[in-house]
Amino acid sequence: MYRIEFSRQSIKALRRAPPKVSIAIRSALERLAADPDRARHVRPLVGLDAYRLRVGEWRVVYELDRGALIVIVIRIATRAEAYE
């Protein structure tokens, strides 16, 4: 099982998100941490060594440190804001 680490920006976004969205994102991240290779709604980002996880209209941008077994959450944003 991977450990989840959040950037300051992602923590702020998670706190600002509606409660149902926040719960859904945390649940999706826990499933991702259990087995990143079998996670659903995940795509690699072009030009970056990162991935995006889709949770409804929200996107979670993260990196995997496979050596240390860490999911590093870089950004959490709505679909419109995620790719700016």
PyMOL commands that set and color helices and strands:
alter all, ss='L'
color gray80, all
select helices_A, chain A and resi 8-16+19-34+36-38+79-82
alter helices_A, ss='H'
color red, helices_A
select strands_A, chain A and resi 3-6+42-44+51-55+58-65+70-78
alter strands_A, ss='S'
color yellow, strands_A
deselect
rebuild
show_as cartoon
